[in-house]
Amino acid sequence: MFSSMANARLSRPRRVTSLSRVRWIGLIALASLGGSALAAQEPGREPPTQGAQKCAALTELNLENAPGGPAIITSARLVEVPATGLERWILTPSGFGSSAANGAGRIHEYCDVTGYVAPQNKFELKLPLPNEWNQKFFFYACGAFCGTVFGDSSNLGLARGYASVTGNGGHDSAWGFDGVWAANAPELQEDFGWRSNHVVALIAKAITTHYYGKPIKYSYMAGGSKGGQAVLMEAQRFPEHFDGLMASAPVYDYTGRNTYAAAWFAQAFSDGHGGSVLNAAAAQAVHKSVLEHCGAQAGVEEGLVTDPPSCKWQPEMIACAPDCLNAKTKEVAS
């Protein structure tokens, strides 16, 4: 009985008079006008600049059928560079010279664009204002097992007027060597292996040319470690996509280095109790001794070994040996 009554109430049409409709329409209109008036009168609120509007409009760009797509832009906003300049990236790949030039005097604002290419290839693209763009494109490839978008790495190129982009390698994960994301995920493995950097570069170039309304004159790619391997992979598969490639310390045999080589290193350095025989003090002693004997091969004290094959260093050359190195440490250092 109660069910029948409830159904009857639910099914009974509500009577809405014309007067009720007018009242509701009037209330909605008043609310809209009131909201607009409040927004207009809000103290300190300024209308967006033409540059901010141009940047924000990128979120409407359709990249569904763009080369490398489908992709989507999730945010686009104008960012003002502080007086101290752009944040410095923790690494400075070869080919960039000194990291002291942080663009404080050149780049004042830029359009920061984030998005992703299907399925999980996230990216951050930094576009200088049109009058500060040098018509060049820069891609910085992620390192280690990737998994994070480090936007500051794009500042290496942005500081010099490049449209600069970086990505997450095709997946989200903890920074470093977290490989859990790859379990039972062959598509993500392929993206990490080569596809991610390729499709992100294509999409980022499409966004760049759309934003400036001009073609890109020259394109460059850089990266270190896994990023260096990615540079070599791009050169091998798509040599026509970049005019310059800078691979720093490339792990070209990435599979071998992270499987049997890693196991060999772990075994060689193990002290048998979960630690390493090459502790911080021993490592510093080795480092100092190597530079003393081979750090000026080019006739200049550069703080590095420029020609490793010609360096004939031996553990016995360490000033404190054998006191600071035991037999096992000497074997590892050799």
C-alpha positions in Angstrom: 0.0 0.0 0.0 2.7 2.4 1.0 4.6 1.5 -2.2 1.6 2.2 -4.3 1.2 5.6 -2.7 4.8 6.5 -3.1 4.7 5.5 -6.8 1.6 7.6 -7.2 3.3 10.6 -5.7 6.4 10.1 -7.9 4.4 9.7 -11.1 2.0 12.6 -10.5 3.0 15.5 -12.7 3.9 18.7 -11.0 1.8 21.7 -11.9 4.0 24.7 -12.8 2.1 27.8 -13.7 3.3 30.5 -16.1 3.7 32.8 -13.2 6.0 30.4 -11.5 8.1 30.1 -14.6 8.4 33.9 -14.8 9.4 34.1 -11.2 12.2 31.5 -11.6 13.5 33.2 -14.8 13.5 36.5 -13.0 15.5 35.1 -10.1 18.0 33.5 -12.3 18.5 36.7 -14.3 18.9 38.8 -11.2 21.5 36.3 -9.8 23.4 36.5 -13.0 23.4 40.3 -13.1 24.3 40.4 -9.5 27.3 38.0 -10.0 28.5 40.1 -13.0 28.2 43.3 -11.0 30.1 41.9 -8.1 32.9 40.6 -10.4 33.1 43.9 -12.1 33.3 45.8 -8.7 35.8 43.4 -7.1 38.7 45.6 -6.0 42.1 44.8 -7.4 40.8 42.5 -10.1 42.2 43.3 -13.6 41.1 41.9 -16.9 43.5 39.4 -18.5 46.2 40.8 -20.8 46.3 39.9 -24.5 49.3 37.7 -23.8 47.4 35.8 -21.1 44.4 35.3 -23.3 46.5 34.1 -26.2 48.2 31.5 -23.9 45.0 30.4 -22.2 43.4 29.9 -25.6 45.7 26.9 -26.2 43.4 24.8 -24.0 40.9 24.9 -26.9 43.4 23.6 -29.4 42.1 20.3 -30.9 45.0 17.8 -31.1 42.9 14.7 -31.6 44.2 14.2 -35.2 47.5 15.9 -34.8 50.7 14.0 -35.7 51.6 11.9 -32.7 48.1 12.3 -31.2 45.5 12.1 -29.9 46.6 14.5 -27.2 45.0 17.1 -25.0 46.2 20.3 -23.3 45.1 20.3 -19.6 46.4 23.8 -18.7 47.9 26.9 -20.3 48.8 29.9 -18.2 51.1 32.9 -18.4 53.9 32.8 -15.9 56.0 35.8 -14.8 59.7 35.1 -14.2 60.9 36.4 -10.8 63.7 38.9 -10.6 66.0 36.1 -9.5 65.5 34.4 -12.9 64.4 30.9 -13.9 64.8 28.0 -11.5 68.0 26.1 -12.4 67.9 22.5 -13.3 70.0 20.2 -11.1 72.0 19.0 -14.1 73.7 20.8 -17.0 74.1 18.6 -20.0 77.1 19.0 -22.3 76.7 21.6 -24.9 75.2 24.2 -22.6 78.3 25.7 -21.1 78.0 27.4 -17.8 74.7 27.1 -15.9 75.2 30.6 -14.5 73.1 32.1 -17.3 69.6 31.6 -16.0 67.8 33.9 -18.3 67.0 36.6 -15.7 67.6 39.4 -18.1 66.0 37.9 -21.2 62.9 35.9 -20.5 60.4 37.9 -18.5 57.2 35.9 -19.0 56.3 32.6 -20.7 53.3 30.5 -21.5 53.4 27.3 -19.4 51.5 24.5 -21.2 50.8 21.0 -19.7 49.0 18.1 -21.2 49.4 14.5 -22.3 49.5 12.3 -25.3 47.5 9.1 -25.1 47.8 7.0 -23.1 50.0 8.5 -20.3 52.7 10.6 -22.0 52.6 13.8 -19.9 54.5 16.9 -20.9 55.3 20.4 -19.9 56.0 22.9 -22.7 57.3 26.4 -21.9 56.8 29.0 -24.7 58.6 32.4 -24.5 56.5 35.4 -25.5 56.4 35.8 -29.3 58.9 38.7 -29.2 61.4 36.7 -27.2 61.2 33.4 -29.1 64.3 32.6 -31.2 62.3 30.3 -33.6 64.0 27.2 -32.1 62.7 24.2 -30.3 64.4 22.3 -27.5 63.4 18.9 -26.0 65.0 17.6 -22.8 64.5 13.8 -22.3 64.0 12.4 -18.8 66.5 10.2 -17.0 66.5 7.1 -14.8 63.2 5.3 -15.1 61.4 8.6 -15.7 57.9 8.8 -14.4 57.8 12.5 -13.4 57.6 15.7 -15.4 60.5 17.9 -14.2 59.5 21.2 -15.7 62.7 23.0 -14.5 64.7 20.9 -17.0 63.0 22.9 -19.8 64.5 26.1 -18.4 67.9 25.1 -19.9 66.5 26.0 -23.3 63.8 28.5 -22.2 66.5 30.8 -20.8 68.0 31.1 -24.2 64.7 31.8 -26.0 63.8 28.3 -27.1 60.3 26.8 -27.0 61.2 24.0 -24.5 59.5 20.8 -23.5 60.1 17.7 -21.4 58.0 14.7 -20.5 57.5 11.8 -18.1 58.7 9.0 -20.3 55.1 7.6 -20.8 54.1 6.8 -17.3 53.6 8.1 -13.7 55.9 6.6 -11.0 58.1 7.4 -8.1 61.3 9.2 -9.2 64.4 7.1 -9.6 64.2 3.4 -10.4 60.6 2.4 -9.7 59.7 -0.2 -12.2 56.3 -1.3 -10.8 54.5 0.7 -13.5 55.8 -1.7 -16.2 54.2 -4.9 -14.7 51.8 -6.4 -17.2 51.8 -3.1 -19.2 53.4 -3.7 -22.6 52.1 -0.4 -24.0 53.7 1.6 -21.3 56.9 -0.4 -21.7 57.0 0.6 -25.4 56.3 4.2 -24.6 59.2 4.2 -22.2 61.5 2.4 -24.7 61.1 4.9 -27.5 57.6 6.1 -28.3 57.0 8.7 -25.6 59.7 11.1 -26.5 58.7 10.8 -30.2 55.0 11.6 -29.8 55.6 14.3 -27.2 58.0 16.0 -29.6 55.5 15.9 -32.4 52.7 17.3 -30.3 54.9 20.0 -28.7 56.0 21.1 -32.1 52.4 21.4 -33.3 51.5 23.5 -30.3 54.5 25.7 -30.8 53.8 26.5 -34.5 50.2 27.1 -33.7 51.0 29.5 -30.8 53.5 31.6 -32.8 52.0 31.2 -36.2 55.5 30.6 -37.6 57.5 27.5 -38.5 60.3 26.2 -36.3 63.7 26.9 -37.8 65.8 24.5 -35.8 65.1 21.7 -33.3 67.4 20.2 -30.7 67.3 17.4 -28.2 69.4 16.7 -25.1 69.4 14.3 -22.2 71.7 12.4 -19.8 71.9 8.8 -18.8 68.5 7.3 -19.9 67.8 10.7 -21.5 71.1 10.3 -23.4 69.9 6.9 -24.6 66.6 8.5 -25.7 68.6 11.0 -27.7 70.4 8.2 -29.5 67.2 6.3 -30.0 65.6 9.4 -31.6 68.6 9.8 -33.9 68.4 6.2 -35.0 64.6 6.1 -35.6 63.8 9.6 -36.6 66.9 11.5 -37.7 65.0 14.0 -39.7 63.1 15.4 -36.6 66.0 17.2 -35.0 68.8 19.4 -36.3 71.1 18.8 -33.3 71.3 16.0 -30.7 73.3 16.2 -27.5 73.6 12.8 -25.6 75.3 13.1 -22.2 76.6 9.8 -20.7 74.1 7.8 -22.7 73.2 4.3 -21.4 72.9 2.9 -24.9 72.7 -0.7 -23.7 69.8 0.2 -21.4 68.5 -3.4 -21.0 71.9 -4.9 -20.3 73.0 -2.1 -17.9 69.8 -2.5 -15.8 69.8 -6.3 -15.7 73.0 -8.4 -15.6 75.3 -5.3 -15.2 73.4 -4.0 -12.2 73.5 -7.5 -10.7 77.3 -7.7 -11.3 77.9 -4.3 -9.7 75.8 -5.2 -6.6 77.8 -8.4 -6.2 81.2 -6.7 -6.7 80.5 -3.9 -4.2 78.8 -6.0 -1.6 80.5 -6.3 1.8 78.4 -9.4 2.6 76.2 -7.6 5.2 74.0 -5.4 3.0 76.4 -2.6 2.6 79.2 -1.5 0.2 82.9 -2.0 0.6 83.4 1.3 -1.2 82.3 3.7 1.5 82.2 7.5 1.2 85.8 8.0 2.5 87.3 5.4 0.2 85.3 6.8 -2.8 86.6 10.3 -2.1 90.2 9.0 -1.8 89.9 7.3 -5.1 88.3 10.4 -6.8 91.0 12.7 -5.5 93.9 10.4 -6.5 92.5 9.8 -10.0 92.2 13.6 -10.6 95.8 14.2 -9.3 97.2 11.7 -11.8 94.8 12.2 -14.8 92.9 15.5 -14.3 95.1 17.6 -16.5 95.4 15.6 -19.6 94.5 18.6 -21.8 97.1 20.7 -20.0 94.5 22.3 -17.9 93.1 21.3 -14.4 89.5 20.7 -15.5 88.4 18.5 -12.5 87.7 15.6 -14.8 89.4 12.9 -16.9 89.1 13.9 -20.5 90.7 10.8 -22.0 89.9 7.8 -19.7 91.7 5.1 -21.8 95.0 6.9 -21.5 94.7 7.2 -17.7 97.0 4.5 -16.2 95.8 5.0 -12.6 96.1 2.2 -10.1 94.8 1.9 -6.5 98.4 1.8 -5.2 98.8 5.4 -6.3 96.5 6.6 -3.5 98.6 8.5 -1.0 97.0 6.7 2.0 97.1 3.2 0.5 97.2 0.6 1.9 96.0 2.2 5.2 92.7 3.7 3.8 91.9 0.8 1.5 91.6 -2.9 2.4 92.1 -5.7 -0.1 88.4 -5.9 -1.0 88.2 -2.1 -1.6 91.3 -2.1 -3.7 89.9 -4.9 -5.8 86.6 -3.0 -6.4 88.5 0.2 -7.2 90.6 -1.6 -9.8 
